[in-house]
Amino acid sequence: MSRSWLTFAAGFVVAIILIAVGIPWWIPVLLVLAAISVPVVGWMMLDPSQRRRIRRMRDRGQLGR
């Protein structure tokens, strides 16, 4: 499982726990949105050459070991 999926899964689990505890509904929703948006924003901040380099590394199996 990649790091971004682990981040998403952890945020989702914490949100479910907060909903079960009785925290207002919008706090867990913000937590899930943050868990989704952090990797997306990080990817969007890269310029096209950096994205190509990461894609090549991922295709060769050098990332996500």
A tleap script that builds the chain and sets N, CA, C and O, in Angstrom:
source leaprc.protein.ff14SB
mol = sequence {
  NMET SER ARG SER TRP LEU THR PHE ALA ALA
  GLY PHE VAL VAL ALA ILE ILE LEU ILE ALA
  VAL GLY ILE PRO TRP TRP ILE PRO VAL LEU
  LEU VAL LEU ALA ALA ILE SER VAL PRO VAL
  VAL GLY TRP MET MET LEU ASP PRO SER GLN
  ARG ARG ARG ILE ARG ARG MET ARG ASP ARG
  GLY GLN LEU GLY CARG
}
set mol.1.N position { 0.853 -1.170 0.000 }
set mol.1.CA position { 0.000 0.000 0.000 }
set mol.1.C position { 0.901 1.235 0.000 }
set mol.1.O position { 1.850 1.319 0.779 }
set mol.2.N position { 0.598 2.185 -0.873 }
set mol.2.CA position { 1.436 3.370 -0.981 }
set mol.2.C position { 1.204 4.314 0.198 }
set mol.2.O position { 0.233 4.182 0.943 }
set mol.3.N position { 2.099 5.244 0.340 }
set mol.3.CA position { 2.027 6.181 1.454 }
set mol.3.C position { 0.773 7.049 1.391 }
set mol.3.O position { 0.167 7.343 2.421 }
set mol.4.N position { 0.385 7.458 0.183 }
set mol.4.CA position { -0.813 8.297 0.075 }
set mol.4.C position { -2.076 7.518 0.456 }
set mol.4.O position { -2.990 8.077 1.062 }
set mol.5.N position { -2.128 6.229 0.103 }
set mol.5.CA position { -3.285 5.421 0.499 }
set mol.5.C position { -3.299 5.183 1.998 }
set mol.5.O position { -4.365 5.140 2.613 }
set mol.6.N position { -2.122 5.028 2.589 }
set mol.6.CA position { -2.071 4.866 4.043 }
set mol.6.C position { -2.546 6.134 4.749 }
set mol.6.O position { -3.244 6.063 5.761 }
set mol.7.N position { -2.167 7.290 4.216 }
set mol.7.CA position { -2.613 8.561 4.783 }
set mol.7.C position { -4.129 8.685 4.682 }
set mol.7.O position { -4.791 9.091 5.638 }
set mol.8.N position { -4.674 8.335 3.521 }
set mol.8.CA position { -6.121 8.391 3.344 }
set mol.8.C position { -6.824 7.429 4.292 }
set mol.8.O position { -7.815 7.794 4.924 }
set mol.9.N position { -6.319 6.209 4.395 }
set mol.9.CA position { -6.953 5.213 5.266 }
set mol.9.C position { -6.913 5.653 6.725 }
set mol.9.O position { -7.897 5.497 7.449 }
set mol.10.N position { -5.786 6.199 7.158 }
set mol.10.CA position { -5.674 6.663 8.543 }
set mol.10.C position { -6.642 7.814 8.809 }
set mol.10.O position { -7.292 7.840 9.853 }
set mol.11.N position { -6.744 8.753 7.891 }
set mol.11.CA position { -7.687 9.864 8.054 }
set mol.11.C position { -9.124 9.383 8.090 }
set mol.11.O position { -9.934 9.895 8.863 }
set mol.12.N position { -9.445 8.403 7.260 }
set mol.12.CA position { -10.796 7.859 7.233 }
set mol.12.C position { -11.129 7.147 8.544 }
set mol.12.O position { -12.225 7.318 9.077 }
set mol.13.N position { -10.198 6.356 9.066 }
set mol.13.CA position { -10.430 5.632 10.327 }
set mol.13.C position { -10.611 6.614 11.479 }
set mol.13.O position { -11.502 6.440 12.310 }
set mol.14.N position { -9.782 7.629 11.530 }
set mol.14.CA position { -9.908 8.631 12.594 }
set mol.14.C position { -11.245 9.354 12.475 }
set mol.14.O position { -11.885 9.639 13.487 }
set mol.15.N position { -11.674 9.652 11.253 }
set mol.15.CA position { -12.965 10.319 11.058 }
set mol.15.C position { -14.117 9.441 11.550 }
set mol.15.O position { -15.043 9.937 12.192 }
set mol.16.N position { -14.064 8.156 11.253 }
set mol.16.CA position { -15.115 7.238 11.717 }
set mol.16.C position { -15.139 7.192 13.240 }
set mol.16.O position { -16.209 7.183 13.850 }
set mol.17.N position { -13.967 7.162 13.848 }
set mol.17.CA position { -13.895 7.142 15.318 }
set mol.17.C position { -14.479 8.435 15.895 }
set mol.17.O position { -15.207 8.398 16.887 }
set mol.18.N position { -14.163 9.574 15.278 }
set mol.18.CA position { -14.699 10.845 15.764 }
set mol.18.C position { -16.216 10.910 15.615 }
set mol.18.O position { -16.903 11.457 16.477 }
set mol.19.N position { -16.736 10.358 14.533 }
set mol.19.CA position { -18.195 10.330 14.358 }
set mol.19.C position { -18.825 9.468 15.446 }
set mol.19.O position { -19.864 9.820 16.003 }
set mol.20.N position { -18.182 8.322 15.747 }
set mol.20.CA position { -18.723 7.420 16.765 }
set mol.20.C position { -18.697 8.056 18.152 }
set mol.20.O position { -19.576 7.794 18.973 }
set mol.21.N position { -17.693 8.891 18.414 }
set mol.21.CA position { -17.564 9.530 19.728 }
set mol.21.C position { -18.614 10.616 19.912 }
set mol.21.O position { -19.055 10.870 21.033 }
set mol.22.N position { -19.014 11.253 18.828 }
set mol.22.CA position { -20.053 12.271 18.936 }
set mol.22.C position { -19.560 13.669 18.630 }
set mol.22.O position { -20.220 14.648 18.977 }
set mol.23.N position { -18.425 13.776 17.994 }
set mol.23.CA position { -17.907 15.084 17.574 }
set mol.23.C position { -18.834 15.616 16.471 }
set mol.23.O position { -19.387 14.818 15.714 }
set mol.24.N position { -19.020 16.931 16.357 }
set mol.24.CA position { -19.866 17.469 15.285 }
set mol.24.C position { -19.452 16.916 13.909 }
set mol.24.O position { -18.265 16.711 13.656 }
set mol.25.N position { -20.417 16.678 13.037 }
set mol.25.CA position { -20.201 15.971 11.781 }
set mol.25.C position { -19.208 16.648 10.855 }
set mol.25.O position { -18.560 15.963 10.064 }
set mol.26.N position { -19.063 17.961 10.919 }
set mol.26.CA position { -18.221 18.661 9.964 }
set mol.26.C position { -16.734 18.496 10.257 }
set mol.26.O position { -15.916 18.664 9.352 }
set mol.27.N position { -16.358 18.172 11.495 }
set mol.27.CA position { -14.934 17.969 11.818 }
set mol.27.C position { -14.402 16.706 11.146 }
set mol.27.O position { -13.349 16.776 10.513 }
set mol.28.N position { -15.074 15.549 11.247 }
set mol.28.CA position { -14.585 14.375 10.510 }
set mol.28.C position { -14.597 14.568 8.995 }
set mol.28.O position { -13.727 14.046 8.299 }
set mol.29.N position { -15.575 15.311 8.482 }
set mol.29.CA position { -15.612 15.568 7.044 }
set mol.29.C position { -14.386 16.374 6.623 }
set mol.29.O position { -13.772 16.080 5.598 }
set mol.30.N position { -14.030 17.382 7.404 }
set mol.30.CA position { -12.818 18.156 7.111 }
set mol.30.C position { -11.572 17.288 7.177 }
set mol.30.O position { -10.651 17.466 6.379 }
set mol.31.N position { -11.530 16.358 8.111 }
set mol.31.CA position { -10.384 15.461 8.234 }
set mol.31.C position { -10.246 14.562 7.007 }
set mol.31.O position { -9.138 14.367 6.509 }
set mol.32.N position { -11.346 14.019 6.520 }
set mol.32.CA position { -11.299 13.179 5.319 }
set mol.32.C position { -10.886 14.015 4.108 }
set mol.32.O position { -10.081 13.565 3.292 }
set mol.33.N position { -11.429 15.222 3.984 }
set mol.33.CA position { -11.041 16.093 2.873 }
set mol.33.C position { -9.557 16.453 2.926 }
set mol.33.O position { -8.901 16.532 1.887 }
set mol.34.N position { -9.031 16.669 4.118 }
set mol.34.CA position { -7.605 16.965 4.256 }
set mol.34.C position { -6.763 15.760 3.870 }
set mol.34.O position { -5.726 15.913 3.223 }
set mol.35.N position { -7.194 14.559 4.258 }
set mol.35.CA position { -6.448 13.348 3.921 }
set mol.35.C position { -6.427 13.121 2.420 }
set mol.35.O position { -5.462 12.565 1.895 }
set mol.36.N position { -7.468 13.540 1.722 }
set mol.36.CA position { -7.503 13.396 0.270 }
set mol.36.C position { -6.716 14.512 -0.407 }
set mol.36.O position { -6.003 14.267 -1.380 }
set mol.37.N position { -6.841 15.725 0.098 }
set mol.37.CA position { -6.272 16.878 -0.597 }
set mol.37.C position { -4.760 17.026 -0.440 }
set mol.37.O position { -4.116 17.591 -1.324 }
set mol.38.N position { -4.176 16.543 0.640 }
set mol.38.CA position { -2.731 16.724 0.839 }
set mol.38.C position { -1.918 16.064 -0.274 }
set mol.38.O position { -1.061 16.736 -0.848 }
set mol.39.N position { -2.134 14.778 -0.618 }
set mol.39.CA position { -1.367 14.201 -1.729 }
set mol.39.C position { -1.679 14.855 -3.078 }
set mol.39.O position { -0.791 14.999 -3.917 }
set mol.40.N position { -2.936 15.249 -3.285 }
set mol.40.CA position { -3.313 15.875 -4.555 }
set mol.40.C position { -2.619 17.219 -4.711 }
set mol.40.O position { -2.085 17.520 -5.778 }
set mol.41.N position { -2.623 18.020 -3.667 }
set mol.41.CA position { -1.963 19.334 -3.727 }
set mol.41.C position { -0.462 19.163 -3.918 }
set mol.41.O position { 0.156 19.912 -4.676 }
set mol.42.N position { 0.125 18.190 -3.242 }
set mol.42.CA position { 1.555 17.929 -3.419 }
set mol.42.C position { 1.882 17.568 -4.851 }
set mol.42.O position { 2.887 18.036 -5.385 }
set mol.43.N position { 1.057 16.743 -5.492 }
set mol.43.CA position { 1.275 16.354 -6.883 }
set mol.43.C position { 1.101 17.559 -7.812 }
set mol.43.O position { 1.872 17.737 -8.755 }
set mol.44.N position { 0.088 18.382 -7.542 }
set mol.44.CA position { -0.173 19.528 -8.404 }
set mol.44.C position { 0.904 20.606 -8.289 }
set mol.44.O position { 1.068 21.410 -9.208 }
set mol.45.N position { 1.638 20.636 -7.182 }
set mol.45.CA position { 2.696 21.628 -7.009 }
set mol.45.C position { 3.943 21.295 -7.827 }
set mol.45.O position { 4.794 22.160 -8.032 }
set mol.46.N position { 4.059 20.060 -8.292 }
set mol.46.CA position { 5.213 19.682 -9.095 }
set mol.46.C position { 5.068 20.226 -10.509 }
set mol.46.O position { 3.960 20.318 -11.037 }
set mol.47.N position { 6.204 20.589 -11.126 }
set mol.47.CA position { 6.124 21.012 -12.521 }
set mol.47.C position { 6.121 19.762 -13.403 }
set mol.47.O position { 6.438 18.673 -12.925 }
set mol.48.N position { 5.771 19.903 -14.678 }
set mol.48.CA position { 5.611 18.732 -15.544 }
set mol.48.C position { 6.841 17.823 -15.637 }
set mol.48.O position { 6.693 16.604 -15.729 }
set mol.49.N position { 8.039 18.387 -15.614 }
set mol.49.CA position { 9.231 17.539 -15.698 }
set mol.49.C position { 9.397 16.682 -14.436 }
set mol.49.O position { 9.831 15.533 -14.517 }
set mol.50.N position { 9.055 17.236 -13.290 }
set mol.50.CA position { 9.137 16.457 -12.058 }
set mol.50.C position { 8.096 15.345 -12.048 }
set mol.50.O position { 8.368 14.242 -11.574 }
set mol.51.N position { 6.902 15.632 -12.570 }
set mol.51.CA position { 5.871 14.596 -12.654 }
set mol.51.C position { 6.301 13.465 -13.577 }
set mol.51.O position { 6.106 12.292 -13.257 }
set mol.52.N position { 6.888 13.812 -14.726 }
set mol.52.CA position { 7.377 12.779 -15.652 }
set mol.52.C position { 8.432 11.916 -14.986 }
set mol.52.O position { 8.433 10.695 -15.139 }
set mol.53.N position { 9.326 12.552 -14.250 }
set mol.53.CA position { 10.386 11.800 -13.574 }
set mol.53.C position { 9.797 10.829 -12.546 }
set mol.53.O position { 10.228 9.679 -12.463 }
set mol.54.N position { 8.827 11.283 -11.774 }
set mol.54.CA position { 8.192 10.415 -10.777 }
set mol.54.C position { 7.443 9.277 -11.466 }
set mol.54.O position { 7.481 8.139 -10.999 }
set mol.55.N position { 6.760 9.577 -12.575 }
set mol.55.CA position { 6.057 8.506 -13.302 }
set mol.55.C position { 7.035 7.460 -13.814 }
set mol.55.O position { 6.765 6.262 -13.724 }
set mol.56.N position { 8.180 7.906 -14.355 }
set mol.56.CA position { 9.194 6.947 -14.841 }
set mol.56.C position { 9.720 6.097 -13.697 }
set mol.56.O position { 9.886 4.886 -13.847 }
set mol.57.N position { 9.983 6.724 -12.554 }
set mol.57.CA position { 10.479 5.971 -11.401 }
set mol.57.C position { 9.439 4.962 -10.919 }
set mol.57.O position { 9.778 3.837 -10.552 }
set mol.58.N position { 8.175 5.371 -10.923 }
set mol.58.CA position { 7.106 4.468 -10.485 }
set mol.58.C position { 6.961 3.306 -11.465 }
set mol.58.O position { 6.764 2.166 -11.045 }
set mol.59.N position { 7.057 3.587 -12.778 }
set mol.59.CA position { 6.934 2.546 -13.784 }
set mol.59.C position { 8.077 1.526 -13.696 }
set mol.59.O position { 7.879 0.341 -13.964 }
set mol.60.N position { 9.260 1.988 -13.322 }
set mol.60.CA position { 10.407 1.075 -13.173 }
set mol.60.C position { 10.398 0.325 -11.854 }
set mol.60.O position { 11.231 -0.553 -11.630 }
set mol.61.N position { 9.466 0.664 -10.985 }
set mol.61.CA position { 9.379 -0.031 -9.702 }
set mol.61.C position { 10.305 0.521 -8.631 }
set mol.61.O position { 10.574 -0.152 -7.637 }
set mol.62.N position { 10.792 1.734 -8.825 }
set mol.62.CA position { 11.700 2.328 -7.845 }
set mol.62.C position { 10.953 3.048 -6.731 }
set mol.62.O position { 11.555 3.382 -5.710 }
set mol.63.N position { 9.676 3.293 -6.899 }
set mol.63.CA position { 8.869 3.935 -5.863 }
set mol.63.C position { 7.828 2.957 -5.348 }
set mol.63.O position { 7.382 2.071 -6.077 }
set mol.64.N position { 7.448 3.116 -4.110 }
set mol.64.CA position { 6.382 2.304 -3.534 }
set mol.64.C position { 6.796 0.903 -3.172 }
set mol.64.O position { 5.975 -0.014 -3.187 }
set mol.65.N position { 8.061 0.726 -2.846 }
set mol.65.CA position { 8.533 -0.621 -2.475 }
set mol.65.C position { 8.034 -1.012 -1.129 }
set mol.65.O position { 8.331 -2.109 -0.655 }
savepdb mol mol.pdb
quit
